[in-house]
Amino acid sequence: KDVARSWPFWGEGLVCLFHLPPFCTFTIGTQQLDNWVLYQGESLCALINTLRVYLLCRVFLHASMRGFYKGGSAEAFTYRFAIKLAFRGRNALYSCSALWGFMLLFLANWYRIAEYSACSFPSTVHSGCQQESALNWTLYGSPVPQNTVNHFANALWLIFVTSTTVGYGDVSPVTHAGRFVCVMAALSGVSIASLMTASLNNAIRWDRGEEQALHMLRRRRAQLDIHEKAATFIALWWRRKLVKKEDRQAHKARLRRVRAEFQELKKIAREGLDTGIHNTSSMLSGALTLIKDIHELLDLQEEEDAADIEEEAKGGFPA
C-alpha cells in the first residue's frame, strides 16, 4: 500500500513502461508561429523515453558513495549529499564538464525532434501536409528552409551556442517547441557556467601546504630585499647634509618612504621566528643583525625630524 500511494512510483512507471504498441502509430499536427508542423507518434514517444536518463542518477549516487559505507546504514547518503560531494573540490571541474556535455546531447536530441516535421517523410500521408504553411516555412514573413536540423550536428551546434549565451543566429528555431528547448538550454548553460566558475575558484585556491610554501617564499624574498633597503636608507641618511635646501623636503619624503618599506620587510622577515619556524641560515641571522643596527639610525632620524619640526614652528630653517 505504501508503494502504491507513492507518486514517485507511478511517475517512474509512466516513464519506464510507456511504449508505443507495435504496428501502431499516430500523428499530431499543430500550427506553430507561421508554419504547420506534423509530429510522428514514434518521435513523440521517443522524446518521452529519453526521460529515462534519470536512472543514471542512481549510478551516479552509488559511484559517488563508493568506499564510504559498506554493510552499514546508507540513509544519510542521499542525492543531495552526492551532488554536493561531486561539485566541491578539484573534481568539480570534471563534474561540470561531464554535465555540460550530457546536457548538449540530451537537448540537441529534443530540439531535433521539435523542429523536424513528419511531412518530410516520403511515407507520410496527411491532408495537412498539402497546406502552404506546411510546404513553405516562413519566420516573420521571411522564408526559411524546412528542417534546418537534418543533421544532428546542427542541433548540437545550436544548443552549444545557446547554452553559452552567444547565439550566432545561423541556426534559429521556427517552432514553439524548439524555442522551449532553447530556453532550457540557456538556463542550463548559465547554471552550469556558474557552477564551473565557482569550482574553478576552488580549484585555484591555495591549500595549506601551498600557503606555507607561499609564506616561505615571501619571507625569503624579504630577507633578500631587506639588505638593499637598508643600504638605500643608510646612503640617504648620510647624504641628508649634502642635499640643497630647496630639495631637502623631497629628500626627507624619500627617506621616510624607504624607512616604511624597510619596516614592512622587517615584519615579513620576522614572521618565521614569530610562528616558530626557525631558520639557522646565515642570511636570516645577518638580516636580523642588520635590523638591530638600523634601529639606531631610525631613532636618530626620528629625533632629527622632531627637531626640524620644532625649528620650522619657531620660524627658522632646519639645520
N, C-alpha and C positions, 0 to 999 in steps of 0.2 A: 504493500500500500504506500509506504513512504517513497519508493522509487516511482510509482505510478503518478504520485502527486507532485513530483519534481518537474518543473518546467524545463530545466536543462536536459533532462532525459528525453522529453518529447522533441525539443529543438534538435538534439543530436540525432534522434531517429529520423526526423524530417530531412536533415541534411545528408545523412549517410544512406538512407533507404530510398531516397527519391530517385526514380529511374523512369525513363520513357519506355513503355512496353514495346516489345518487338513488333515490327511491321505497323507501328502506329506513328502518325506524325500530324502536325497541325501548323498553321501559320497565323501570325498576328500582324496586321497592317496598321500603321499609325502615321498621322501627319505630324511631322516634326519640323519646325521652322517653315521653310518654303518647300520642303521635299516630302514625298510619300515613301516610307521605308517599310519593307516587309521583313519580318523576322521569322526564321525557321524554328520549329519546335525543338529540333535537336540542338540548335545553337543556344537557345534559352536554357534548356536542361543542362547542357554542358557548363553554362555560366553558374548555375546553382551548384553543380557538382564540384566546382573549384573551391567552394567554401569548405570542403573537407580538409583543406590545408591546415585548419586549426588543430588537426590531430598532431601536427608536428610540434605543437606547444608541449605536449606530454613528453615527446622525445627530448625536447629542449630542457624540460624540468628535470628529468632523470639524468641527463648528461651533465647538467649544472650541479646536481647534488651528488654526483658520483664521488664516493670516498668520504662523504660527510656522515653518513649513517649506514650502519649495517646491522640488520636484525632488530633495530630499535624503533621507537615511535617516530614517524615522519610527519606528524600533523603540523609542526611549525614550518616545514619546508613547503611553502605554497608558491604559486606562480608569481606572486608579488615579490616574494623573497628572491626567487630565481632571477627575475628581471633586474632587481637592484644589484644582485651579485654580478650579473653579466655586464651591466653598464657602469661599473665602478672599477677604477684602477686602469692599468695599461691595456687590459683585454677589451676595454670599451670601444676602442678604435676598430678592432676586428668585428665586434658585435654590430656596430653601426654600419660598417661596410657590408656585412652579410645581410643585414636588414634592408638596406637600401637596394642591393641587388635583387633580393627577393621581391621587394615592392615593385621594382621596374618590370620584372617578368609577369607578376600577377596582374597589375593594372594594364599592361600592354595587351594581355590576352582579353581582358574585359573590354578595352577600347576597340580592339579589332572586331569583337562580336557586336558592339554597339553601333559601329559605323558601317558594317557590311550588310547590304540589302540582299535578301534572298532572290530578288528579281534578276540578279546577275547569274543565277544558276540556270543552265540550259534546261533542266528537268522541271523547273517551276512553272506551273500553270495557274495564274491568278489574274482575275479581271483588273485588279488594281494596278498591276504592272504595266497596263497599257495607258495609264494616265500620263499626261505631260510632265507632272511633277515627279513621277517615278522614273521617266525616261531621261529627263534633263534636269539635273540638280542645279539649284542656284542658292546663293547666300547674299541676302540683302540686295537682290536684283542682279548680281554678277554671277555668271555661270561658273560652276566649279566641277571638276571631274568626279565621276562616281567612284566610290570605293577607293579612296586615296590610300587605304591601308591594305592593299592586296598582299603586300609583303609584311611579314611580322616585324622586320627591321624598321619599317616606317613608324609603326605604332610604338616600338621601343624607343625610337628617337624622340617622338613627341612627348612621351611620358618622362623621358630624361630631362628635356629642356624645360618642361613644365615644373618638374619637381625641383629644379634648380632656380626657378623663378626668372628664367631668361626669356623663353618664348620667342623664337626667331620668326615665327609666322609662316614658314614654308609649308607646314602641315597644320591644319586647324580643324576642329570638329565642326560638323554641319548638322548634328542631331542633338537633341536634348540629352539623350543617354550618354553620348560622347562627351558633352560638356560636364555632365555629372562626374564622369570618370576623371576628367582633367582637374576638377575641383578637388577630388580625393587625392590626386597626385600632388597638387600644390600644397595642400595641408600636410600630407605625409612628408613631403620633401622638406618643408620648413621645420617640422618637428624633428626629423632625423638630423637635419643640419644643426639644430640647436643642441641635440644630444652629442653630435660629433664635436662641436665647439667646446662643450663642457668636458668631454672625455679627452680632447687634445690638451686642454688646460691642465687636467690632472696628469696626463702623460708627461708633460714637460716640467712638472713641478719637482723641485728638489726633494729627494728623500733624505733620511737622517744622515746616511753616510756621505752623500753628496754635499749636504750643508756643512758637515765637518771639514770636508776637503776644501770647500769654498772659503770657510773661515781661515783655514790654514794658509791658503794662497794669499788672502788679504793680509794676514799677519806677516807673511814672508815679503810681500811687496812693500808693506810699511817699514819693515826692518831694512830693506834696501834703499828706500826713498828717504828715510829719516837722516841719513848721513848727508845727502845732498841738500836737504832743507836746513840742516844745522850749519853746513858750510856757507850757504847763502845768507843765513841770518848773521853769522859771525862777520862775514865780509861787509854786509850792510851796516852792522853796528860799528865797525872800525872806520868806515868811510863817512859816518854821520857828520864828523867835524869838517870834512873837506867839501861838503855839499854847499852850494851857493845859497844865500839867504832866501832868494825867491823860489828855489827848488826844495827847500827844507820840508815843507808840509807834504809834498808828494813823496819825498824820501821816507818820511815817518809813516805815511799811509802804507807804503810798500813794506816797510819793516813790520808794521802791525799785521799785515796780511800774511807775510811769511811766518810770523810768530803763531798766528792762528792755525795755519797749515801744519806747523811743527807740533802744536799741542794735539791736533787731531791724529797725526801719525803716531805720536807717543801713546795716545789712548789705545789705538789699534794694536800697536806693538806689545802692549802690556796685557792684552786680552788672554794670551796664552798662559801667563802667570796667574791672572785673576781667576781663570777657570780651572786651574790645577794642571794645566798642560805645560810641563817644564821642558825647555829646550836648552840643552847643555852646549850648543854650538857656540863657537867664538863670536859669530856675528851677533847673536842675541845679547851675549854678555857685553860686547863692545857697544851695542846700541844703548843698553841700559846705563852703561858708564857715561856715554856721551850725553844722555838725557840729564844725568845728575850734574854734569859740568855746565850744561847750557842753562840750568836753572839759575845759576848765579848771574849770567848775562841777562836773563829775563827779569830778574829782580832789579838789576841796575837800570835796565831800560824803563821799567815801570816808575822807578824813582825819578829818572830824567823827565819822563812825560809829566809826572806830577809837578816837578819844578818848573817846567815850561809853561804849564797851565797857570801856575801862580804868578809867574812873571808877566804873562800876557794879561792877566787880570789887573795887575798893577800898572799896565801901560808900557812896559818895557819890551825888549826883544829877547827871545831865548838865546842862551849862550851857544 
